[in-house]
């Protein structure tokens, strides 16, 4: 994994939510600080918006980073995430069915996002 993906996993190990773990690791890529990243990511956590919080944070970064080209990038991200032994981006589909559920989702979301951002 790259340094940002490692940072996201480390964040999760230090009790950040799944969504905060990912968004905080990439905050500087979209010109926000870590405190704002944690605040922005709050509604994404715990499947409250349906999708996995790690996925929603990665998609937020893609929207901010790619602006007008974000829809295609988000579709590409979701395809890659599903292909990484997840099969879904929906939190309830992933919880308890994916070994190491939340940490595995943070790991894959951050790894894929880092690859996509180059």
Protein Blocks (a to p, Z undefined) as FASTA:
>chain_A
ZZklmmmmmmmmnopafklmmmmmmmmmnopafklmmmmmmmmgghlnopafklmmmmmm
mmmmnmmmmmmmmmmmmmmmmmnonopabfklmgopaghklmmmmmmmmmmmmmmnZZ
